[in-house]
Amino acid sequence: MASKTHKPGQKAPASAQVRIVGPRGGDTGQERTTVRGKILPPTPKPGQSYVVADRTKNGAGRGK
């Protein structure tokens, strides 16, 4: 998978919508809204992780 995954409990890399993906990278169809620097919430099932789907358009979503 080309996109970097982030685990629950890590700091969010950017203010964005993040997709929840399964252990092998499959899309679950669920998204969460995150704020850069805040802790990513737990996922519904063990082994799942997050992938940034859509950064916010207001400067807070800019990556470094």
C-alpha positions in Angstrom: 0.0 0.0 0.0 1.4 3.4 -1.0 -0.2 5.5 1.8 1.4 5.5 5.2 -0.7 4.0 8.0 -1.0 5.3 11.5 -2.0 3.3 14.6 -4.5 4.2 17.2 -2.8 6.0 20.1 -0.3 7.8 17.9 -0.5 11.6 17.3 -2.4 12.6 14.2 0.0 13.7 11.4 -2.4 16.4 10.1 -5.9 17.8 10.5 -7.8 15.6 8.1 -10.4 13.0 7.5 -8.8 9.6 8.0 -10.0 6.2 6.7 -10.0 3.1 8.8 -8.3 0.2 7.0 -8.0 -3.4 8.0 -4.9 -5.3 8.9 -4.1 -6.1 5.2 -5.0 -2.6 4.0 -8.6 -3.2 2.9 -10.9 -0.2 3.2 -13.6 -0.6 5.9 -15.7 2.3 4.6 -15.4 4.2 7.9 -13.8 7.6 8.4 -12.9 9.8 11.4 -12.0 13.5 11.7 -8.7 14.2 13.3 -6.8 17.3 14.5 -3.0 17.5 14.0 -1.2 16.6 17.2 -4.2 15.0 19.0 -4.2 11.3 19.7 -5.9 9.0 17.2 -8.9 7.3 18.7 -9.3 3.5 19.0 -10.5 1.6 16.0 -13.6 -0.6 16.1 -11.6 -3.9 15.8 -8.0 -4.9 16.7 -5.4 -4.7 13.9 -7.0 -1.8 12.1 -5.2 1.4 11.4 -5.7 4.9 9.8 -4.8 6.4 6.4 -5.1 10.1 5.7 -7.9 10.5 3.2 -8.6 14.2 2.8 -6.6 17.0 4.5 -8.5 20.0 5.7 -8.4 23.0 3.4 -7.8 25.7 6.0 -4.0 25.7 6.6 -4.4 23.5 9.7 -4.3 20.4 7.4 -1.0 21.3 5.8 1.7 18.6 6.2 5.3 19.4 7.2 
